[in-house]
Amino acid sequence: MKQFFALNTISKKLQFILMSVALISTLTVTSIFSAFELSSAKREQVESLHSLSQMLSPNITAALLFDDQDAIQELINPILLRSDVLSVSVTNVEGAVLAQALSKRPSMTLTDDDLNDITQVITPLTLDNQNYGDLHISVDDSIITDRISFYGQFIVLLLLSSLCASFFLSLFLRRKFLSPMLYLAKISQKITESQDYSLRAQIQSEDEIGQLTTCFNSMLDNIEQRESSLETEVKLRTGELENANSQLHEYAYQDGLTLLPNRRYFYEKLQSLIDTDHMVFALIFIDLDGFKEINDSLGHEYGDRLLHQVAKRLRGCVRDHDTVARLGGDEFTLIIEDVSDLEHAASIAEKVKSSLMQCISIEEVQVNVTGSIGLTFYPADGQNVEALVKHADQAMYLSKSKGRNRYEFFSHAIEEQAIEKRRLIEEIRIALKLGQFVLFYQPIFDQCGVTVTKAEALIRWNHPQRGLIGPNEFIPVAEQNGLIEEIGNWVRNQAIEDAAHFYQLSGNKMQVSVNTSPLQIDHEGLWVDEWILACNKFNLPRDTMIIEVTENTLMDPDSPIQQQMLRLNNYGIDIAIDDFGVGYSSLAYLQRLDIDILKIDRSFIKHMESNENSIALVRAIITMAHHLKVKVVAEGVETIGQHQLLQQLSCDYLQGYLFAKPMPTQNFIDRYVSSSTLAAE
């Protein structure tokens, strides 16, 4: 019922408005006419009584003057003929009733409410402006009330009739006026539910609803056009997104330089193959030899083109379904599916090696590279991606360490070597922290083999388990893993401290030579500054320390290392060329640098007694050095015959096991630093 009377539709609202207007209008008109009828009836009654009183008052006044009560009675009795008159009375000026006539209608007891329905009309009885009494007429208003009641009933019937007529008229008008609007609402709902914007509403009237329908259809036209345009735009954008997706996929999985699959694709491909049941394949790692030199000498553009050419050649060495990927830099990988035997894999590696060895032409520039190749197999050499990649990488580094331009298969011996290398690196770090390194000193004698004025500081590792370890076992590893600088700093500081101690003990200068790795020498000169500061700290004579470098270190005439050597020369630290004669140098640096000592490599000294060519070479080195005012040290002197030949060739200094082996610092002090055995230089 509540829902029925709820004004939740425009139809109900319109009908409610029409009925309300009709009801209010009818009530207003009824009220106005009822009030008008009541006041008119009242006024007519009073006016008629006043007229009657005015007409009788002269006669009654005359009868009153003559005190003729019978005449007065006769005059007032006819007034009772009116049906609404209840009583008529005449009073004198003192208010005494002189005559009275009462209606012959059945008497009834008058209540207060009845008194409210009686109207009294009092007319003064005057003559020549002299008042002689009053004429009182009491009238019953019930007649008027009955009249009004009848009129009211009529009005109620009229009101009900009007409301019924209004109701049916509102239904008709609602249907007439709301039909187009309801139709438009129905079409709107249908379009909303179906999302079909091709539907249109028919114009059912020429009024504002018709205009609204026209606007609604026009809006649908715009929506349909926009939807069509939006669909086209969405298709276009979808196509663009698909293209962008494809490009992103290419960027994510393709190397932009060589257009080969990249590292990410390689690892995912490797994992997918491992996840495949009964899968076997060979994994080949390739690192280009000599690429850095080409990149540095010709520029990155040539290097990029070279990588592109290498990628094409590698692609031609395998089948279409095999994978060739670039991991980055000059590293490439091949995944050869369904290959598990050494012979087949070796043939592919040989093909790759031969292909890379062929000369590559880049803008009329001929360049050559080779490849260091490592091979491993799944599942024989690893059960997961990490193991396979690590083992292939180890095999590749083995081929590089064996001379490059070759291939090597992974073996567990390689892994054991790698594990041992990692353990050694960690032990070197521990040794630096715990102070396990010590310096041994090998004396350098004059040509007679008697006097010692120089000594070479040689590092030894006092390993807690393995005992004393020579530098050849750990210095190369330290150089490869960034530990040589810290070791070199320790050697420098310890050697300078020992040289100062030698000087304090003997009062004479004992020159100490220290081997230096080229990796220690920085371009900014900090290494030289540290040497100078350390020497100044102990107030050493300028030429107490000798720095030994290999001649390959000084090969480049524009090398910053030569500039640092000049700074050391200017400070007074001597420079010695170690292993002279085996380097790849033009010897031009001997003119540019103030070299103090040449140390002839032991390979020339070893064969002097049996090979005339060795003697000739040693003679040439000594003669050249003396012409340049450079002293010469012969390394590796082990026999008396070698000593005698070197004396004949006027070699300045001798170093070798014939005279003394490297020894701990205290032993060196005891034997060579006492004042009795030291000779002035």
Buried (B, 14 or more C-beta within 10 A) or exposed (E): EEEEEEEEEEBBEBBEEBBEEBBEEBEEBBEEEBEEBBEEBBEEBEEBBEEBBEEBBEBBBBBBEEEBEEBBBBBBEEBBEBEBBBBBBBBBEEEEEBBBBEBEEEEEEEEEEEEEBBBEBEBEBBEEEEEBBBBBBBBBBEBBBEBBEEBBEEBEEBBEEBBEEBBEBBEEBBEEBBBBBBBBBEBBEEBEEEEEBEEBBEBBBEEEBBEBBEEBBEEBEEEBEEBEEEEEEEEEEEEEEEEEEEEEEEEEBBBEBBBBBBBEBBBBBBEEBBEEEEBBBBBBBBBBBBBEEBBEEBEEEBBBBBBBBBBEBBBEBBEEEBBBBBBEEBBBBBBBBEBBEEEEBBEBBBBBBEBBEEEBEBEEEEBEBBBBBBBBBBBEBBEEBEBBBBBBBBBBBBBBEEEBBBBBBBBEEBBEBBEEBEEBBEBBBEBBEEEBBBBBBBBBBBBEBEBBBBBBBBBBBBBEEEEEBEBEEBBEBBBEBEBBBBBBBBBBBBBBBBBBBBBEBBEBBBBBBBBBBBBBBBEEBEBBEBBBEBBEEBEBEEBBBBBBBBBEBBBEEEBEBBEBBBBBBEBBBBBBBBBBBBBEBEEEBBEEBBBBBBBBBBEBBBBBBEEEEBBEBBBEBBEBBBEEEBBBBBBBBBBEEBBEBBEEBEBBBBBBEBBBEBBBBEEBBEBBBEEEEBEEE
